[in-house]
């Protein structure tokens, strides 16, 4: 998978994925970050800085593509979503 928001993971792997919001934010900063998860892949944990949001994922079914969405609310009261595509395959 070639796009910067597309990743491949093994179903047994526990890996972190990050969205860098800094270009979109300008001088604004992230106030809250929520991860919207599809059924079948598990959010282990998540964290944020003022400009990035990170999620740790485990599981998934081999051969399945999952769309994981990060929704932020900024200090300036703006809301936006960015999604990652995680393709799970046995490695």
C-alpha angles and dihedrals in degrees: 000000000000110000119095091240094053123087139172122219136176114244089240095050125102106204140165125236124190136199116204108209096176098107092051095042099056104179093344121096137212114267100175134007125198127183117214108208130198120222114271103039123074131225106219095182143325140204140177143207126199089278109020139054122203130191129189113214134193136178128013132156118274111253094026129118115213126195111211116189129203116204118192134189114202131215085249089058097251121140127202141158133222124182136209124203114217117191112197118210135157110256 
